[in-house]
Amino acid sequence: MRTLRLAAVVVGVGAVAAALRGTRRPRAQRNLELASLGARVGTHYATTAARKVFASAERRVELDEARQLRTAEAVAERLGNMKGALMKLGQMASYLDEGMPEALRTSLAALQSNAPPMSAELAADVVCAELGASPDELFVEWDPQPIAAASIGQVHRALWRDPTTGAERAVAVKLQYPGVDAAIEADLRNADLIGMLLKQGFGGLEPDEMVAEIRDRLREELDYRREAANQRQFAEFFRGHPTIHVPEVVEALCTARVFTTELVDGASWSTVLSWDQEQRDRIGETLFRFVFRSLYGMHAFNGDPHPGNYLFHGDGRVSFLDFGLVKHFTAAEMDTFVAMVRSAAYDHDATRFRAVVEHAGLLRPGAPASDAEIGEYFGQFYEAVGEDRPVTWSPEYASRIVRHTFDRASPISQYATVPRPFVFIQRINLGLYALLGQLRATGNYRRIAEELWPFVAAPPSTPMAEAEAPWLAGREPWRAQCR
């Protein structure tokens, strides 16, 4: 069952629900040491802004102490049910498809909310093994209770004295679960079954590249050094942006299994959904700009768009967390993405669009459908930006896109596949649409998109865009370097 559910990492919950309807349940198996940071820091210090952040950080996940896992063996045993690649599905299920059967949706969402954390003692062992000293020795203060427990690690808050400057910094320390690498490898050894299952439902699907992409991206996510490099890149690119914030990486406290950044305080997604519509509209615009500024400006995007990875500060300001699953694109791949959106949404040229998607490998040549039908099949992704008019995103629209994407009854679906560059692009699109739908975000997204599309680069169309303009002017050399 783990292998079947892992399919959602690629294509979303809709495909798994389709597979579950017609597939029998398969059987599946379930130190890098840092140089010494010096003598133990003292307990005498002045009240600082860092301490205030440390003191006010809200726990975004309420974790039951009684359920804590106290040994590496206990963690490994529970990984088969609660963590690793399987939890990626739970993280999506709680927000992606409003049209999913409620029983399935509730069951999968529980995979996210019911994750038991490591005990304080086991977490301290991870710190000691990776950083060469106990939390009490490394930090001025260490919160033994995690503030979040996610798919491959849990996060603790701490107060750290920078040995270079002597300043105290409130930090978030992510610790990888012992044994999670083995659990994910067990999933990935069976990953070919994912392609086999999906092939049964979607006749045109060629799963080899898709499965290879899953394997590579999930293995990368296990290396926190790679995540640190990703987050440094995003933090550098968006530094100074008026509404997009990426926490700074604390280099001295990062290894392959420990990842430390500045600690950020903010409102959770559930709180945001109670805010007034004007605030939610601004958040929606920020999420949209973050995704497509990253894609067109950096040739990269963060492929894990679930709302637990965001913290909100009002007036559209958002902090973006978790850069373990980042996809980087080549110039040729970017040329294809640009050609698709230009022909579909800007020029409305169905013949040109069909040629682009056939050349990209998304559609086998000779599909028995007209150019207009091909354009309509793929073009639903571009509805919100296809015309110069205000739109309101809705959960119903997001769910319709999911169902349409995985509609096995469409004859076109039997000629469509997902080449390697598109595997996680699909996930970010569906995830973004679902979040905008929950916000019921309203705005003229065609005009916003024209600012972001490199073949238009239109002038600012919103107050947020006006505030962004000075920042954007300073990004041009960086963007040229990325190309």
C-alpha positions as CSV (number, residue, x, y, z in Angstrom):
1,M,0.0,0.0,0.0
2,R,2.9,2.3,0.7
3,T,4.1,2.0,-2.9
4,L,0.7,2.7,-4.3
5,R,0.2,5.8,-2.2
6,L,3.7,7.1,-3.2
7,A,2.3,7.7,-6.6
8,A,0.7,10.9,-5.3
9,V,4.1,12.4,-5.0
10,V,4.2,12.6,-8.8
11,V,0.7,13.3,-9.9
12,G,-1.4,14.2,-6.9
13,V,-4.1,12.5,-5.0
14,G,-6.5,12.3,-8.0
15,A,-4.4,9.6,-9.7
16,V,-4.1,7.6,-6.6
17,A,-7.8,7.7,-6.0
18,A,-8.2,6.5,-9.6
19,A,-5.7,3.7,-9.0
20,L,-7.4,2.6,-5.8
21,R,-10.7,2.1,-7.5
22,G,-9.3,-0.5,-9.9
23,T,-6.1,-2.0,-8.3
24,R,-5.6,-4.7,-5.7
25,R,-3.5,-3.7,-2.7
26,P,0.1,-4.7,-3.4
27,R,2.5,-6.0,-0.8
28,A,5.5,-3.8,0.0
29,Q,8.5,-3.8,2.4
30,R,8.4,-1.7,4.8
31,N,28.9,11.7,11.0
32,L,29.5,14.5,9.8
33,E,31.1,16.2,12.9
34,L,31.3,20.0,13.2
35,A,34.4,21.7,14.6
36,S,34.0,22.8,18.1
37,L,32.0,26.0,18.6
38,G,34.1,26.9,21.6
39,A,33.4,26.8,25.3
40,R,29.9,26.4,26.6
41,V,28.1,29.8,26.4
42,G,27.1,31.4,29.6
43,T,23.6,32.0,30.9
44,H,24.0,35.8,31.3
45,Y,22.8,37.8,28.3
46,A,20.7,40.9,27.6
47,T,17.1,40.8,26.3
48,T,17.3,41.0,22.5
49,A,15.0,40.9,19.5
50,A,16.2,37.3,18.9
51,R,15.0,36.3,22.4
52,K,11.6,37.9,21.8
53,V,11.2,35.9,18.6
54,F,12.2,32.7,20.5
55,A,9.8,33.4,23.3
56,S,6.8,34.2,21.0
57,A,7.2,31.5,18.4
58,E,3.9,29.6,18.2
59,R,3.8,25.9,18.0
60,R,2.3,25.1,14.6
61,V,1.7,21.5,15.4
62,E,0.4,20.3,18.8
63,L,2.5,17.2,19.6
64,D,1.4,14.7,22.2
65,E,4.3,13.9,24.5
66,A,2.8,10.5,25.3
67,R,3.2,9.5,21.7
68,Q,6.9,10.4,21.3
69,L,9.2,7.9,19.8
70,R,12.1,7.3,22.2
71,T,14.5,5.0,20.3
72,A,15.8,4.8,16.8
73,E,14.2,1.4,16.5
74,A,10.8,2.8,17.4
75,V,11.2,5.5,14.8
76,A,12.1,2.9,12.2
77,E,9.1,0.8,13.1
78,R,6.7,3.7,12.7
79,L,8.3,5.0,9.5
80,G,6.4,2.3,7.6
81,N,3.1,3.9,8.6
82,M,3.6,7.6,9.3
83,K,6.7,9.2,7.8
84,G,9.0,9.1,4.8
85,A,7.6,9.2,1.3
86,L,4.1,8.1,2.5
87,M,3.6,11.3,4.4
88,K,4.1,13.4,1.3
89,L,0.7,12.1,0.3
90,G,-0.9,13.1,3.6
91,Q,0.5,16.6,3.2
92,M,-1.2,17.0,-0.2
93,A,-4.4,15.2,0.7
94,S,-5.5,17.7,3.3
95,Y,-5.8,20.5,0.8
96,L,-5.5,19.4,-2.8
97,D,-8.8,17.9,-4.1
98,E,-12.2,19.0,-2.7
99,G,-13.7,16.3,-4.9
100,M,-12.0,13.4,-3.4
101,P,-14.2,10.9,-1.4
102,E,-14.3,12.2,2.1
103,A,-13.3,8.9,3.8
104,L,-10.2,8.7,1.6
105,R,-9.4,12.4,2.1
106,T,-9.7,12.2,5.9
107,S,-7.7,9.0,6.1
108,L,-4.8,10.4,4.1
109,A,-4.9,13.8,5.8
110,A,-4.4,12.0,9.1
111,L,-1.0,10.9,7.9
112,Q,0.1,14.5,8.3
113,S,-1.5,15.5,11.5
114,N,-0.8,12.3,13.5
115,A,2.9,12.2,13.0
116,P,4.5,11.2,16.3
117,P,7.7,13.1,17.0
118,M,11.0,11.8,18.4
119,S,11.5,12.1,22.1
120,A,13.6,14.9,23.6
121,E,16.3,12.3,24.4
122,L,16.4,10.9,20.9
123,A,16.4,14.4,19.3
124,A,19.4,15.3,21.6
125,D,21.2,12.2,20.4
126,V,20.8,13.4,16.8
127,V,22.2,16.8,17.6
128,C,25.2,15.3,19.4
129,A,26.0,12.8,16.6
130,E,25.8,15.5,13.9
131,L,27.1,18.6,15.6
132,G,29.5,17.1,18.1
133,A,27.9,18.4,21.3
134,S,24.6,18.2,23.2
135,P,21.9,20.9,22.7
136,D,22.6,22.3,26.2
137,E,26.3,22.8,25.2
138,L,25.5,24.3,21.8
139,F,22.7,26.6,22.6
140,V,21.9,29.3,25.1
141,E,18.4,27.8,25.2
142,W,16.9,24.7,23.5
143,D,13.3,23.8,23.4
144,P,13.2,20.0,23.8
145,Q,9.6,19.9,22.4
146,P,9.4,20.2,18.6
147,I,7.3,22.9,17.0
148,A,6.6,20.7,13.9
149,A,6.9,17.1,12.9
150,A,7.0,16.5,9.1
151,S,7.7,13.8,6.6
152,I,11.5,13.2,7.2
153,G,12.3,15.4,10.2
154,Q,11.1,17.5,13.0
155,V,11.9,21.2,14.0
156,H,13.0,22.6,17.3
157,R,13.5,26.2,18.3
158,A,16.6,27.4,20.0
159,L,18.6,30.5,21.0
160,W,22.1,30.4,19.7
161,R,25.1,32.7,20.3
162,D,27.0,33.4,17.1
163,P,30.6,32.8,18.0
164,T,31.8,35.3,15.3
165,T,29.6,38.2,16.3
166,G,28.6,37.3,19.9
167,A,25.0,38.1,19.0
168,E,22.2,35.9,20.0
169,R,20.0,34.5,17.3
170,A,16.7,32.7,17.5
171,V,17.0,29.7,15.2
172,A,14.9,26.8,13.9
173,V,16.8,23.4,14.0
174,K,15.5,20.6,11.8
175,L,16.6,17.1,12.7
176,Q,16.2,14.2,10.4
177,Y,14.5,11.1,11.8
178,P,16.9,8.2,12.3
179,G,16.2,5.6,9.7
180,V,14.1,7.7,7.4
181,D,16.7,7.3,4.6
182,A,16.2,3.5,4.7
183,A,12.4,3.9,4.8
184,I,12.4,6.0,1.6
185,E,14.9,3.8,-0.1
186,A,12.6,0.9,0.6
187,D,9.8,2.8,-1.1
188,L,12.0,3.7,-4.0
189,R,13.2,0.1,-4.6
190,N,9.5,-0.6,-5.4
191,A,9.0,2.6,-7.4
192,D,8.7,0.8,-10.7
193,L,5.3,-0.5,-9.4
194,I,4.1,3.1,-9.4
195,G,4.7,3.4,-13.1
196,M,3.0,0.0,-13.7
197,L,-0.1,1.1,-11.8
198,L,-0.4,4.4,-13.5
199,K,0.2,2.8,-16.9
200,Q,-2.8,0.7,-16.3
201,G,-5.0,3.7,-15.9
202,F,-3.4,6.1,-18.5
203,G,-2.6,4.2,-21.6
204,G,-0.3,6.8,-23.1
205,L,1.8,7.2,-20.0
206,E,5.5,6.3,-20.4
207,P,6.5,6.0,-16.7
208,D,10.3,5.4,-16.8
209,E,11.4,9.0,-16.8
210,M,8.7,9.9,-14.3
211,V,9.9,7.2,-11.8
212,A,13.5,8.2,-12.3
213,E,12.6,11.8,-11.5
214,I,10.8,10.8,-8.3
215,R,13.8,8.8,-7.2
216,D,16.2,11.6,-7.8
217,R,14.2,14.3,-6.1
218,L,13.3,12.3,-3.0
219,R,16.9,11.2,-2.5
220,E,18.0,14.8,-2.8
221,E,15.6,15.8,-0.1
222,L,17.3,13.4,2.4
223,D,20.5,15.5,2.1
224,Y,20.0,18.6,4.3
225,R,23.3,20.1,2.8
226,R,21.5,20.3,-0.5
227,E,18.5,21.9,1.1
228,A,20.8,24.5,2.7
229,A,22.2,25.3,-0.7
230,N,18.7,25.6,-2.2
231,Q,17.5,27.8,0.6
232,R,20.6,30.0,0.3
233,Q,19.9,30.5,-3.4
234,F,16.2,31.5,-2.8
235,A,17.1,33.7,0.2
236,E,19.7,35.5,-1.9
237,F,17.4,36.0,-4.8
238,F,14.4,37.3,-2.8
239,R,16.4,39.3,-0.2
240,G,14.8,42.7,0.1
241,H,11.5,41.7,-1.5
242,P,8.6,43.6,0.1
243,T,6.3,40.5,0.6
244,I,8.4,37.4,0.0
245,H,10.8,36.3,2.8
246,V,13.1,33.3,2.8
247,P,14.8,32.6,6.2
248,E,18.6,32.9,6.3
249,V,20.6,29.7,6.7
250,V,22.9,29.3,9.7
251,E,25.8,27.7,8.1
252,A,27.7,26.6,11.3
253,L,24.7,24.4,12.4
254,C,24.1,22.5,9.2
255,T,25.1,19.0,8.3
256,A,23.6,16.2,6.1
257,R,21.0,15.5,8.8
258,V,20.7,18.8,10.7
259,F,19.5,22.0,9.0
260,T,19.3,25.3,10.9
261,T,17.8,28.7,9.8
262,E,16.7,31.8,11.4
263,L,13.5,31.3,13.4
264,V,10.4,32.9,12.0
265,D,7.2,33.7,13.8
266,G,3.9,34.1,11.9
267,A,0.3,33.0,11.5
268,S,-0.6,29.5,10.2
269,W,-2.7,28.7,7.2
270,S,-5.7,27.8,9.3
271,T,-5.5,31.3,10.9
272,V,-5.2,33.0,7.6
273,L,-8.4,31.4,6.3
274,S,-10.2,33.4,9.0
275,W,-8.7,36.8,7.9
276,D,-10.7,39.2,5.8
277,Q,-10.9,38.8,2.0
278,E,-8.6,41.7,1.3
279,Q,-5.8,40.1,3.3
280,R,-6.4,36.8,1.6
281,D,-6.2,38.4,-1.8
282,R,-2.8,39.9,-1.0
283,I,-1.6,36.5,0.2
284,G,-2.8,34.9,-3.0
285,E,-0.9,37.4,-5.1
286,T,2.3,36.8,-3.1
287,L,2.0,33.0,-3.5
288,F,1.5,33.5,-7.3
289,R,4.4,35.9,-7.6
290,F,6.7,33.6,-5.6
291,V,6.1,30.6,-7.8
292,F,6.5,32.4,-11.1
293,R,9.3,34.8,-10.1
294,S,11.2,31.7,-9.0
295,L,10.4,29.8,-12.2
296,Y,11.2,32.6,-14.7
297,G,13.8,34.5,-12.6
298,M,15.7,31.6,-11.1
299,H,14.8,28.7,-13.4
300,A,13.8,26.8,-10.3
301,F,10.9,26.4,-8.0
302,N,10.1,24.8,-4.6
303,G,8.2,21.7,-5.4
304,D,6.6,21.2,-2.0
305,P,3.6,23.6,-2.0
306,H,1.7,22.6,1.1
307,P,0.5,25.3,3.4
308,G,2.5,24.0,6.4
309,N,5.5,25.4,4.6
310,Y,4.3,29.0,4.9
311,L,4.0,31.6,7.7
312,F,2.0,34.7,7.3
313,H,2.5,38.2,8.6
314,G,-0.3,40.4,7.2
315,D,-0.4,42.8,4.2
316,G,0.6,40.0,1.9
317,R,3.9,39.2,3.6
318,V,4.8,35.5,3.6
319,S,7.8,33.5,4.9
320,F,8.5,30.4,2.8
321,L,10.0,27.4,4.5
322,D,11.3,24.0,3.4
323,F,13.4,23.9,0.3
324,G,14.3,20.2,0.3
325,L,12.4,19.4,-2.9
326,V,13.6,22.0,-5.4
327,K,13.6,21.4,-9.1
328,H,16.1,23.3,-11.3
329,F,15.5,23.7,-15.0
330,T,17.8,24.0,-18.0
331,A,17.5,26.9,-20.5
332,A,15.9,24.5,-23.1
333,E,13.3,23.4,-20.6
334,M,12.5,27.0,-19.8
335,D,12.1,27.7,-23.5
336,T,9.5,25.0,-23.7
337,F,7.5,26.3,-20.7
338,V,7.5,29.8,-22.1
339,A,6.5,28.6,-25.6
340,M,3.6,26.7,-24.0
341,V,2.2,29.6,-22.0
342,R,2.7,32.0,-24.8
343,S,0.9,29.9,-27.5
344,A,-1.9,28.8,-25.1
345,A,-2.7,31.9,-23.0
346,Y,-1.2,34.9,-24.8
347,D,-1.4,34.1,-28.6
348,H,-4.3,31.6,-28.3
349,D,-2.7,29.7,-31.1
350,A,-3.9,26.1,-30.8
351,T,-1.9,24.8,-33.7
352,R,1.3,26.2,-32.3
353,F,0.5,24.9,-28.9
354,R,0.0,21.4,-30.2
355,A,3.3,21.5,-31.9
356,V,5.0,22.6,-28.7
357,V,3.5,19.9,-26.5
358,E,4.3,17.2,-29.1
359,H,7.9,18.4,-29.3
360,A,8.1,18.5,-25.5
361,G,6.9,14.9,-25.4
362,L,3.7,15.6,-23.5
363,L,1.6,14.3,-26.4
364,R,2.3,11.6,-28.9
365,P,2.1,12.8,-32.5
366,G,-1.0,11.6,-34.3
367,A,-3.5,11.8,-31.4
368,P,-7.0,11.5,-33.0
369,A,-8.1,15.0,-31.9
370,S,-8.2,18.4,-33.5
371,D,-5.8,21.2,-32.6
372,A,-8.7,22.9,-30.8
373,E,-9.5,19.8,-28.8
374,I,-5.9,19.5,-27.8
375,G,-5.8,23.1,-26.8
376,E,-8.9,22.8,-24.7
377,Y,-7.6,19.6,-23.0
378,F,-4.4,21.2,-21.9
379,G,-5.6,24.8,-21.8
380,Q,-7.7,24.5,-18.6
381,F,-4.5,25.2,-16.7
382,Y,-4.4,28.6,-18.3
383,E,-8.0,29.7,-17.7
384,A,-7.2,32.1,-14.9
385,V,-4.6,34.0,-17.0
386,G,-6.2,33.6,-20.5
387,E,-8.1,36.9,-20.5
388,D,-7.7,40.4,-19.2
389,R,-10.3,40.3,-16.4
390,P,-10.6,39.9,-12.7
391,V,-11.0,36.2,-11.5
392,T,-11.8,34.6,-8.2
393,W,-10.1,31.3,-7.6
394,S,-12.3,28.7,-6.0
395,P,-11.9,25.2,-4.5
396,E,-14.3,23.9,-7.2
397,Y,-12.0,25.2,-10.0
398,A,-8.9,23.6,-8.4
399,S,-10.7,20.3,-8.0
400,R,-12.0,20.4,-11.5
401,I,-8.5,20.8,-12.8
402,V,-7.4,17.8,-10.8
403,R,-10.2,15.6,-12.0
404,H,-9.7,16.8,-15.6
405,T,-6.0,16.1,-15.5
406,F,-6.7,12.5,-14.4
407,D,-9.8,11.8,-16.5
408,R,-9.1,8.4,-18.0
409,A,-12.3,8.7,-20.1
410,S,-10.7,11.4,-22.3
411,P,-9.3,9.8,-25.5
412,I,-6.6,12.5,-25.4
413,S,-5.3,11.1,-22.0
414,Q,-4.4,7.9,-23.7
415,Y,-1.9,9.8,-25.9
416,A,-0.5,12.0,-23.1
417,T,2.4,11.4,-20.8
418,V,4.6,13.3,-18.3
419,P,8.2,13.8,-19.4
420,R,10.8,14.2,-16.7
421,P,10.9,18.1,-16.7
422,F,7.1,18.2,-16.1
423,V,6.8,15.8,-13.2
424,F,7.0,18.3,-10.4
425,I,5.8,21.3,-12.4
426,Q,2.4,19.5,-12.4
427,R,2.5,19.2,-8.6
428,I,3.3,22.9,-8.1
429,N,0.5,24.0,-10.5
430,L,-2.1,21.8,-8.8
431,G,-0.9,22.8,-5.3
432,L,-0.9,26.5,-6.1
433,Y,-4.4,26.4,-7.6
434,A,-5.7,24.5,-4.5
435,L,-4.3,27.1,-2.1
436,L,-5.6,30.1,-4.2
437,G,-8.9,28.3,-4.2
438,Q,-9.0,28.0,-0.5
439,L,-8.2,31.7,-0.2
440,R,-10.8,32.5,-2.8
441,A,-8.2,35.0,-4.0
442,T,-9.5,37.6,-6.4
443,G,-7.5,39.7,-8.8
444,N,-6.6,40.3,-12.4
445,Y,-4.2,37.5,-12.7
446,R,-3.7,38.0,-16.4
447,R,-2.1,41.4,-15.8
448,I,-0.1,39.9,-12.9
449,A,1.1,37.1,-15.2
450,E,2.1,39.6,-17.9
451,E,4.4,41.2,-15.4
452,L,6.0,37.8,-14.8
453,W,6.1,36.3,-18.3
454,P,9.5,37.1,-19.8
455,F,8.2,37.7,-23.3
456,V,6.0,40.5,-22.0
457,A,7.6,41.9,-18.8
458,A,4.6,44.3,-18.4
459,P,4.8,47.3,-16.0
460,P,3.3,47.0,-12.5
461,S,-0.4,46.4,-12.4
462,T,-1.1,46.2,-8.6
463,P,0.1,48.1,-5.5
464,M,2.2,45.0,-4.6
465,A,3.9,45.2,-8.0
466,E,4.7,48.9,-7.5
467,A,6.3,48.0,-4.2
468,E,8.2,45.2,-5.9
469,A,9.6,47.3,-8.7
470,P,12.7,48.6,-7.0
471,W,13.6,45.1,-5.8
472,L,13.1,43.7,-9.3
473,A,15.3,46.3,-10.9
474,G,18.2,45.0,-8.8
475,R,17.6,41.4,-9.9
476,E,18.5,41.8,-13.5
477,P,22.2,40.8,-13.3
478,W,21.3,37.8,-11.1
479,R,18.7,36.7,-13.6
480,A,21.1,37.0,-16.5
481,Q,23.5,34.9,-14.6
482,C,20.9,32.2,-14.0
483,R,20.3,32.0,-17.8
